[in-house]
Amino acid sequence: LQRGLGEAAAGRILSALDDKDRVVRFAATMATGTLKLAEAKPRLVTLAADPSKTVQIGARYALHKLGDTRLSHDFEAYAVDPDPRVRANTVMVLGLLGEKSALKIFRGMRNDLNPAVQLQLIEARYRLGDESAVEDLAVAAVSKFPDDQIIALLALSATGDERNARLIGGKLTSDYTEVTLAAARSLGMLGVDSGTGVALKAVDSKEPRQRAMAALALGEIRRSDTQSALEKLLKDADPHVRLAAATAILQLQ
């Protein structure tokens, strides 16, 4: 909704702040902050004390984006929380806020032993202009673990730096289909459509995850001649594929 409809989806996003599932509440706080929906502020203040620390982090992100930074210092405490998911989400949020002062917090997390936190740290450092993070992402992009490669490829397009297109493009021929789809999507985010063929081929994959990734890639590539493929995925039997296709179609529009 955030990516496809923007402020036109404000009502639905605001209602999701009251969802019973913490993951949905967290997603809603992030969308609220990204779109700067000022009418959500009273609810965000309440969610800052939500039972879920993840939701607390999202609420602080949204409040910060709305200009209320009174609770932003709490990110330092979340950065050393025992739960790696809390630490990873904290790093992600700090990267999205774009405050270079967060690099000081990141330096204190260099010895974090959780791989997911470390990958998130690399992406956040890159978002904040730490050029040394590019080399770290390049290393992750050739990791023996496909999931690491996928995360790194998408991170390389986070700032829109077209210099990374060549490195990303090299993964279009990976032995792992999902890595090639991540590369196609990442290139699309940089305005390069050379991954279109890879994405269109995966539209007919037997794996729902690959069909969903194909839809998301086509959404970022934004070529009008792929709309028929997306309409096909909009009727897919898997709800995750339909959701990805709907998002992509909205992006094309």
C-alpha positions as CSV (number, residue, x, y, z in Angstrom):
1,L,0.0,0.0,0.0
2,Q,2.8,2.4,0.9
3,R,4.7,1.7,-2.3
4,G,1.7,1.4,-4.7
5,L,-0.8,3.9,-3.4
6,G,1.1,6.2,-1.0
7,E,-1.0,8.7,0.9
8,A,-4.1,7.5,-0.8
9,A,-3.9,4.4,1.4
10,A,-3.6,6.4,4.6
11,G,-6.9,5.1,6.0
12,R,-5.9,1.4,5.6
13,I,-2.4,2.0,6.9
14,L,-3.7,3.8,10.0
15,S,-6.2,1.1,10.8
16,A,-3.3,-1.5,10.7
17,L,-1.7,0.3,13.6
18,D,-4.4,-1.5,15.7
19,D,-3.8,-4.9,14.3
20,K,-3.5,-7.8,16.7
21,D,-0.3,-9.1,15.1
22,R,2.8,-7.3,16.1
23,V,4.4,-7.8,12.6
24,V,1.5,-5.9,11.0
25,R,1.6,-3.2,13.6
26,F,5.4,-2.8,13.0
27,A,4.8,-2.6,9.2
28,A,2.1,0.0,9.7
29,T,4.3,2.2,11.9
30,M,7.1,2.0,9.2
31,A,4.6,3.0,6.5
32,T,3.2,5.7,8.6
33,G,6.6,7.2,9.2
34,T,7.8,6.9,5.6
35,L,4.6,8.6,4.3
36,K,4.7,11.1,7.3
37,L,1.0,10.6,8.2
38,A,0.7,13.3,10.9
39,E,-2.8,12.2,11.9
40,A,-1.2,9.0,13.3
41,K,0.9,10.8,15.9
42,P,-1.4,10.2,19.0
43,R,-1.5,6.5,18.2
44,L,2.2,6.3,17.6
45,V,2.8,7.8,21.1
46,T,0.8,5.0,22.5
47,L,2.6,2.4,20.4
48,A,5.9,3.6,21.7
49,A,5.0,1.6,24.8
50,D,3.7,-1.4,22.9
51,P,4.4,-4.9,24.4
52,S,6.5,-5.7,21.3
53,K,9.9,-4.0,21.2
54,T,9.8,-4.3,17.4
55,V,6.6,-2.1,17.4
56,Q,8.3,0.3,19.8
57,I,11.1,0.7,17.4
58,G,8.7,1.3,14.5
59,A,6.8,3.9,16.5
60,R,10.0,5.8,17.3
61,Y,10.9,5.7,13.6
62,A,7.6,7.2,12.6
63,L,7.7,9.9,15.4
64,H,11.2,10.9,14.3
65,K,10.0,11.2,10.7
66,L,7.2,13.4,11.9
67,G,9.7,15.7,13.7
68,D,9.2,14.3,17.2
69,T,12.7,13.1,18.3
70,R,12.1,13.0,22.1
71,L,12.3,9.2,22.1
72,S,14.9,8.7,19.5
73,H,17.7,8.3,22.0
74,D,16.2,5.0,22.9
75,F,17.6,3.5,19.8
76,E,21.0,3.2,21.6
77,A,19.4,0.8,24.1
78,Y,17.6,-1.2,21.4
79,A,21.0,-1.6,19.6
80,V,22.3,-3.8,22.5
81,D,19.1,-5.7,23.2
82,P,19.5,-9.5,23.8
83,D,17.1,-10.3,20.9
84,P,18.9,-10.2,17.5
85,R,15.7,-9.3,15.8
86,V,15.4,-6.2,17.9
87,R,19.0,-5.2,17.1
88,A,18.6,-5.9,13.4
89,N,15.4,-3.8,13.2
90,T,17.1,-1.0,15.1
91,V,19.9,-0.9,12.6
92,M,17.5,-1.0,9.7
93,V,15.5,1.9,11.1
94,L,18.6,4.0,11.8
95,G,19.7,3.5,8.2
96,L,16.4,4.6,6.9
97,L,16.4,7.7,9.0
98,G,19.5,8.9,7.3
99,E,21.1,10.3,10.5
100,K,24.9,9.9,10.1
101,S,25.2,10.2,13.9
102,A,24.0,6.6,13.9
103,L,27.4,5.5,12.6
104,K,28.7,5.9,16.2
105,I,26.1,3.4,17.4
106,F,27.1,1.0,14.5
107,R,30.8,1.2,15.6
108,G,29.7,-0.3,18.9
109,M,28.0,-3.2,17.1
110,R,31.0,-4.3,15.0
111,N,31.4,-7.4,17.1
112,D,27.8,-8.5,17.0
113,L,27.9,-12.2,16.4
114,N,24.5,-12.5,14.7
115,P,24.9,-12.8,10.8
116,A,21.5,-11.1,10.1
117,V,22.5,-8.1,12.3
118,Q,25.9,-7.9,10.5
119,L,24.3,-7.9,7.1
120,Q,21.8,-5.2,8.2
121,L,24.7,-3.2,9.6
122,I,26.5,-3.3,6.2
123,E,23.4,-2.1,4.4
124,A,22.7,0.7,6.9
125,R,26.3,1.9,6.8
126,Y,26.0,2.1,3.0
127,R,22.8,4.1,3.2
128,L,24.5,6.5,5.5
129,G,27.4,7.1,3.1
130,D,30.1,4.8,4.5
131,E,31.9,3.9,1.3
132,S,33.7,1.0,3.0
133,A,30.4,-0.8,3.2
134,V,30.3,-1.2,-0.6
135,E,33.2,-3.6,-0.4
136,D,31.5,-5.5,2.3
137,L,28.4,-5.8,0.2
138,A,30.4,-7.0,-2.8
139,V,31.8,-9.7,-0.6
140,A,28.3,-10.7,0.6
141,A,27.1,-10.8,-3.0
142,V,29.5,-13.7,-3.7
143,S,28.8,-15.5,-0.5
144,K,28.2,-19.3,-0.6
145,F,24.8,-18.6,0.9
146,P,22.2,-17.5,-1.6
147,D,20.2,-15.6,1.0
148,D,23.2,-13.5,1.8
149,Q,23.6,-12.8,-1.9
150,I,20.0,-11.7,-2.2
151,I,20.2,-9.3,0.7
152,A,23.4,-7.8,-0.6
153,L,22.1,-7.3,-4.1
154,L,19.0,-5.5,-2.9
155,A,21.1,-3.4,-0.6
156,L,23.4,-2.3,-3.4
157,S,20.5,-0.5,-5.0
158,A,19.4,1.2,-1.8
159,T,21.0,4.5,-2.5
160,G,20.3,4.5,-6.3
161,D,24.1,4.5,-7.1
162,E,24.2,3.4,-10.7
163,R,27.9,2.5,-10.4
164,N,26.8,-0.7,-8.7
165,A,24.8,-1.8,-11.8
166,R,27.7,-3.8,-13.3
167,L,28.3,-5.8,-10.1
168,I,24.6,-6.5,-9.8
169,G,24.3,-7.4,-13.4
170,G,26.9,-10.1,-13.1
171,K,24.4,-12.1,-10.9
172,L,21.8,-12.3,-13.6
173,T,23.5,-15.6,-14.6
174,S,23.7,-17.1,-11.2
175,D,23.1,-20.8,-10.7
176,Y,20.4,-19.8,-8.2
177,T,17.2,-18.6,-9.8
178,E,16.2,-16.5,-6.7
179,V,19.6,-14.7,-6.8
180,T,19.0,-13.9,-10.5
181,L,15.6,-12.5,-9.6
182,A,17.0,-10.4,-6.8
183,A,19.5,-9.0,-9.3
184,A,16.8,-8.2,-11.8
185,R,14.8,-6.4,-9.1
186,S,17.9,-4.5,-7.8
187,L,18.8,-3.4,-11.4
188,G,15.2,-2.2,-11.8
189,M,15.6,-0.1,-8.7
190,L,18.5,1.5,-10.5
191,G,16.5,2.2,-13.7
192,V,18.1,-0.7,-15.6
193,D,15.8,-3.2,-17.4
194,S,18.3,-5.8,-18.4
195,G,16.8,-8.3,-15.9
196,T,13.4,-8.2,-17.7
197,G,14.0,-11.6,-19.4
198,V,15.0,-13.3,-16.2
199,A,11.9,-12.0,-14.4
200,L,9.5,-13.0,-17.3
201,K,11.0,-16.5,-17.4
202,A,10.2,-17.0,-13.7
203,V,6.6,-16.0,-14.1
204,D,6.0,-19.6,-15.1
205,S,8.1,-21.1,-12.3
206,K,6.7,-24.0,-10.3
207,E,7.9,-22.3,-7.1
208,P,5.5,-19.7,-5.7
209,R,8.4,-17.8,-4.1
210,Q,10.1,-17.4,-7.4
211,R,6.8,-16.2,-9.1
212,A,6.4,-13.6,-6.3
213,M,10.0,-12.5,-6.7
214,A,9.4,-12.2,-10.5
215,A,6.4,-9.9,-9.9
216,L,8.4,-7.7,-7.5
217,A,11.2,-7.5,-10.0
218,L,8.8,-6.5,-12.8
219,G,7.3,-3.9,-10.6
220,E,10.7,-2.2,-10.1
221,I,11.6,-2.5,-13.8
222,R,8.3,-0.8,-14.7
223,R,8.0,-1.7,-18.3
224,S,4.5,-1.4,-19.6
225,D,5.0,-4.4,-21.9
226,T,5.1,-6.7,-18.9
227,Q,1.7,-5.9,-17.7
228,S,0.1,-9.0,-19.3
229,A,2.5,-11.2,-17.3
230,L,1.6,-9.4,-14.1
231,E,-2.1,-9.8,-14.8
232,K,-1.5,-13.5,-15.1
233,L,0.2,-13.5,-11.7
234,L,-2.7,-11.5,-10.2
235,K,-4.8,-14.7,-10.7
236,D,-2.2,-17.0,-9.2
237,A,-3.3,-19.6,-6.7
238,D,-0.8,-18.4,-4.1
239,P,-1.9,-15.3,-2.2
240,H,1.7,-14.1,-1.8
241,V,2.1,-14.1,-5.5
242,R,-1.1,-12.2,-6.0
243,L,0.0,-9.6,-3.5
244,A,3.4,-9.1,-5.2
245,A,1.6,-8.8,-8.6
246,A,-0.8,-6.3,-7.3
247,T,2.0,-4.2,-5.8
248,A,3.9,-4.4,-9.1
249,I,0.8,-3.3,-11.2
250,L,0.3,-0.3,-8.9
251,Q,4.0,0.6,-9.4
252,L,3.6,0.5,-13.2
253,Q,0.7,2.9,-12.9
